[in-house]
Amino acid sequence: MLGGKRTTFGFTRRRHLTSETKSFIIVGVKERGEMIHYGEYDTLEEAKRRVANIEDTELVISIFTEANRTVYREER
């Protein structure tokens, strides 16, 4: 019947569908596959400031969440 009861079609009213990110990990990977761990930070802003201070070149620097999601990547 048209105009009947409204449904949510399986969607919930939660605002956050994933868990809150608690840490950000900075990793650099050189051309030969060598990995460099630059540290773990509480906020994305702290991690980006640390990336800005890294002077290494010829590598890809990535910031990951503890859930292994890439949130930032830079090639130097």
Secondary structure as GFF3:
##gff-version 3
##sequence-region A 1 76
A	DSSP	beta_strand	24	30	.	.	.	ID=ss1
A	DSSP	beta_strand	35	41	.	.	.	ID=ss2
A	DSSP	alpha_helix	44	53	.	.	.	ID=ss3
A	DSSP	beta_strand	59	65	.	.	.	ID=ss4
A	DSSP	beta_strand	70	75	.	.	.	ID=ss5
###
